[in-house]
Every structure is written in structure tokens, then in C-alpha cells.
């Protein structure tokens, strides 16, 4: 029995191949989804509140229909 001589692939080649084949997601949307899952599971106990949390809450509380006398 003869063993084929194959050069082992590097971790970089393996991971890039997985990304190209769609086996692994490595984009910004995937990172946001992972962060959202962790935030939902662990809350602020892992990372603490974000600096923009108060700003995001304030924006979310704005009424959908602003009156015309308010400047944009």
C-alpha cells in the first residue's frame, strides 16, 4: 500500500476555503448577529452597557411623526 504524499494545508488555507464555500460566515452581519445573541443571553454582565446605549434609547423613544415646528 502506498501512501500519497500530500502537503498539509495551512490553517489560513483551510479557513479561507470554508469562507469561500459558505461553510463559515465572516462578515459584519454575522458579527452583529453573534454579538446580539451574546447580549441577549448574558446582558451587560459580560461587556457592560455600551457608550451609545443611552443615545440609542433616546432615538428609539422619539415619536415616529414629528411635528412640523421641530427642526430636522
Order of alpha helices (4+ residues) and beta strands (2+ residues): alpha-alpha-alpha-alpha
